[in-house]
Amino acid sequence: MAVEKQDPETAEQFEPVSDAHGGPPDWSFLTGKRVLDLSRLLPGPYATSMLADVGADVIKIEEPDGGDPARAAPALFEALNRNKRSVTLDLRDDTHRAEFLRLVGTADAVVESFRPGVLDRLGLSYPVLREANPIVLCSLSGYGQTGPYANKPGHELNFLGLSGFFAVPGRIDGEITRPGVRVGDMAGAMQAAFALTVALAGAAATGQGQHIDVSLTESIAGWCALFALPLADAGDPLKSGLVQGDNDVFRTADGRLLSLATFEDKFWRELRTALGAEFPGLDTDAYDRRPARTAAKEKVRDLLTAVFATHDYAWWERTLTEIGAPWAPVFTEAQQLLDDPHLTARNLFSRASGPAPQTRFPVRFGSGLNTFRTPAPELGAHTREVMGAMPAAPITAASAPRPPARRQSRT
């Protein structure tokens, strides 16, 4: 979908309050909600980082010996764990497990990303947690808590493969490659954050929590199925409307890339009208309607490839901007994001803390939000602070089989 040009007067009507204040947002429902985060690596920590950014008191529960393995990647760890506190507890230890249950008594939610059954073997099943406090438990796993694949090991590429991602072509040659961005993990993280927010609102209204089962596979399948399922009876997917010759990435004469997305007919007509005199192949109304351009996708693609190869990027930047075409640069280096004038004007990135720039919470709130309140915590930095502030009366850990010698990872 193309974005229409904004009226400057309309644009000025929304000016978010600056991120001047340093504390959690006083307008956020999540401010003051305590979330105990047992998850590690990427999906769970990204979900809880979104909650922490908008005010939740996220306490990261880590093993004393090393903590979250993501600490080995400082830039990633910093971005995923800002605005959180760290408490070290070994949940295989009876005393530490009892202390964790005491902490559950002060919390609103627990997030975990073990394989199904690991929390039960630790003596911390949902019934045990619910007895300590009617909290929300969010279990985030590769395939979900039930089903034939529930206990299969797996990683993001496995979940992406099962989701239907590779069933949806986007190029004329039909090639579909794995994205560098971990979209499966990120989709699951976003679903978890959304589900947690809804469930916490429900718990605040009813006084009762619930167990949320988030499957990374199902989360990304929910996105992919919107495009994949209509292809089930469509024959050759390359002939579907999802593949178009004029919605693609093209290379300019000096080797740079740009994207063009003339999906709507009006944009195509404006493009070929403006450029038809210089490029006779564009001087035709044969492709003015979307079905015609889709049916002739190979010809349209070849035509545009030849057209863009005639001038350098600077010429196309000026020309496409002047005619109001839906185009954008294609960044292939991280520094290009930091140098882009639009992203800079929007204050998307900050060097507030840590070894690398970070992205603020990617939504601007009119009431203001300071994303970068505190840096990611050192391992166990808040153990005394958090545990010392708990009520004195202990909660006895429920009896359970001895936990395994080693905790299993999410995968």
Sequence and secondary structure as in RCSB ss.txt:
>XXXX:A:sequence
MAVEKQDPETAEQFEPVSDAHGGPPDWSFLTGKRVLDLSRLLPGPYATSMLADVGADVIKIEEPDGGDPARAAPA
LFEALNRNKRSVTLDLRDDTHRAEFLRLVGTADAVVESFRPGVLDRLGLSYPVLREANPIVLCSLSGYGQTGPYA
NKPGHELNFLGLSGFFAVPGRIDGEITRPGVRVGDMAGAMQAAFALTVALAGAAATGQGQHIDVSLTESIAGWCA
LFALPLADAGDPLKSGLVQGDNDVFRTADGRLLSLATFEDKFWRELRTALGAEFPGLDTDAYDRRPARTAAKEKV
RDLLTAVFATHDYAWWERTLTEIGAPWAPVFTEAQQLLDDPHLTARNLFSRASGPAPQTRFPVRFGSGLNTFRTP
APELGAHTREVMGAMPAAPITAASAPRPPARRQSRT
>XXXX:A:secstr
       HHHHTT     S   S  TT TTTT EEEE   SSHHHHHHHHHHHTT EEEEEE TTT  GGGGSHH
HHHHHHTTEEEEE  TTSHHHHHHHHHHHTT SEEEE S TTHHHHTT  HHHHHHH   EEEEEESS SSSTTT
T    HHHHHHHTTGGGS  STT      SS HHHHHHHHHHHHHHHHHHHHHHHHS   EEEEEHHHHHHHHHH
HHHGGGTTSS GGGSTT  SSEEEEE TTS EEEEE  SHHHHHHHHHHHTTT GGG  STT SHHHHHHTHHHH
HHHHHHHHTTS HHHHHHHHHHTT  EEE   SHHHHHH HHHHHTT EE SSSSS EE  SS  TT   S SS 
   TTTTHHHHHHTS SS           SS     
